[in-house]
């Protein structure tokens, strides 16, 4: 069965290339992908690449332009557009928005819309403060229905002791399990 996944990309720019590699794999494996991007992905050039290059790469993989406005993502839930919504990389800012029920940008509104119809949301965390300021937000979301986490590990324990990053290569398997209502274990590696 061909599954449809929303793939919301946020601004942890140092992990974007790994996420795009996973998107390519999922597209090759037959997933229908609906891309969504945060404003930072849509507008900011960084030392990791230009916004245009990133957007072009996402469009090439998915065969469609990324959704990037509130108006474009609002129908996700009511129209039951996707079997699962993946947020990767999921930044500390996005974790905070989701934990506090804010839906003020395309990614957080896409999540709210998906949850409205009780469909799964997979979070692939990438945050330098995941074991500090973002820890309460991760804990809050771990306790909510329909949220699933990609397994995480410390990023660089000696230089960034509070940082966690998802094992991005586990996104497809986590998404498949989430569609079945199952959390893959372990969450923390």
C-alpha positions in Angstrom: 0.0 0.0 0.0 1.4 3.4 -1.0 1.3 5.8 2.0 1.2 9.6 1.8 3.5 11.5 4.2 3.6 15.2 4.8 7.2 16.1 5.2 7.7 19.4 7.1 11.2 20.8 7.0 12.3 23.2 9.7 15.5 25.3 10.1 18.1 23.1 11.7 20.2 23.9 8.7 23.1 21.6 9.6 20.8 18.5 9.3 18.9 19.4 6.2 21.1 17.4 3.8 20.6 14.3 5.9 16.8 14.9 5.9 16.8 15.4 2.1 18.6 12.0 1.7 15.8 10.4 3.7 13.2 12.1 1.6 14.9 10.7 -1.6 14.9 7.2 -0.1 11.2 7.5 0.8 10.3 8.7 -2.7 12.2 5.8 -4.3 10.4 3.4 -1.9 7.0 4.6 -3.2 5.9 7.1 -0.6 3.9 10.0 -1.9 5.5 13.1 -0.3 3.8 16.4 0.4 6.5 18.9 1.3 6.0 21.7 3.8 8.7 24.2 4.8 9.1 26.7 7.6 9.6 30.3 6.8 13.3 30.0 7.6 13.7 27.3 5.0 11.7 29.4 2.5 13.6 32.6 3.0 17.1 32.2 4.5 20.4 31.5 2.9 23.0 30.0 5.2 26.5 28.6 5.1 24.8 25.2 4.4 23.2 26.5 1.2 20.7 28.9 -0.3 17.0 28.8 0.2 16.4 28.5 -3.5 18.7 25.4 -3.8 17.0 23.7 -0.9 13.5 24.5 -2.2 14.5 23.3 -5.7 15.9 20.1 -4.2 12.7 19.4 -2.2 10.6 20.1 -5.3 12.7 17.7 -7.4 12.4 14.9 -4.8 8.6 15.3 -4.2 7.5 16.4 -7.6 5.7 19.4 -6.2 6.4 22.8 -4.7 6.6 22.9 -0.9 3.6 24.3 1.0 4.7 27.4 2.8 1.7 29.5 3.9 -0.9 29.1 6.5 -3.6 29.0 3.8 -1.9 26.1 2.0 -1.5 23.9 5.1 -4.9 24.5 6.8 -6.8 21.9 4.7 -4.4 19.1 5.6 -6.6 17.6 8.3 -10.1 18.4 7.0 -9.2 16.9 3.6 -7.3 14.0 5.2 -4.4 14.7 2.8 -1.8 12.5 4.5 -1.5 9.2 6.4 1.3 10.6 8.6 3.0 14.0 9.0 6.8 14.0 9.6 8.5 17.1 11.1 12.2 16.8 10.3 14.3 18.4 11.5 12.1 19.4 14.4 13.8 22.3 16.1 13.6 23.5 19.6 11.4 26.4 18.5 9.0 24.0 16.8 8.9 21.7 19.8 8.0 24.7 22.0 5.2 25.8 19.6 3.7 22.3 19.5 4.0 21.8 23.3 2.2 25.1 23.9 -0.5 24.7 21.2 0.7 27.5 19.0 -0.1 27.3 15.3 1.4 30.5 14.1 3.5 29.2 11.2 3.1 26.7 8.4 4.7 23.7 10.2 2.9 24.2 13.5 -0.5 24.8 11.7 0.1 21.7 9.6 0.6 19.6 12.8 -2.5 21.1 14.4 -4.5 20.3 11.2 -3.2 16.7 11.1 -4.0 16.2 14.8 -7.5 17.6 14.3 -8.4 14.4 12.6 -6.3 12.2 15.0 -3.7 11.2 12.5 0.0 10.6 13.5 2.7 13.2 13.7 6.4 12.0 13.7 9.0 14.3 15.2 12.7 14.0 14.3 14.3 16.3 16.9 17.4 18.3 16.1 18.1 20.8 18.9 21.2 22.1 20.7 19.2 22.5 23.9 17.1 19.3 23.9 18.6 18.3 27.2 18.0 21.7 28.7 15.4 24.3 27.7 13.6 22.0 25.2 13.5 19.0 27.5 10.1 20.0 29.1 8.6 20.4 25.6 9.9 16.9 24.5 8.4 15.4 27.8 5.1 17.1 27.2 4.8 15.8 23.6 5.9 12.3 24.7 2.8 12.2 26.8 0.3 13.3 24.1 -1.7 11.1 21.7 -0.7 10.9 18.1 2.9 12.1 18.5 5.7 9.7 17.7 9.4 10.3 18.0 12.3 9.1 15.8 15.0 7.7 18.0 17.5 10.3 19.2 21.1 10.4 20.4 23.5 12.9 21.7 24.9 14.9 18.8 28.4 15.8 20.1 28.5 15.1 23.9 31.9 16.7 24.5 31.3 19.9 22.7 27.4 20.2 22.9 26.4 18.3 26.0 22.7 19.3 25.9 22.2 18.6 22.2 20.1 15.7 20.7 19.6 14.8 17.1 17.3 12.2 15.7 18.7 9.2 13.8 17.2 10.6 10.5 17.7 7.3 8.7 15.0 5.8 11.0 12.3 8.2 9.8 10.6 5.8 7.3 10.3 3.0 9.8 9.1 5.3 12.5 6.5 6.7 10.1 5.3 3.3 9.2 5.0 2.3 12.8 3.1 5.5 13.6 0.5 4.8 11.0 -0.1 1.6 12.9 -0.3 3.5 16.2 3.1 2.1 17.4 6.1 4.0 18.8 9.4 2.4 17.8 11.8 1.8 20.6 14.1 2.8 22.0 13.5 6.6 21.7 16.8 7.5 23.2 20.0 5.8 22.0 
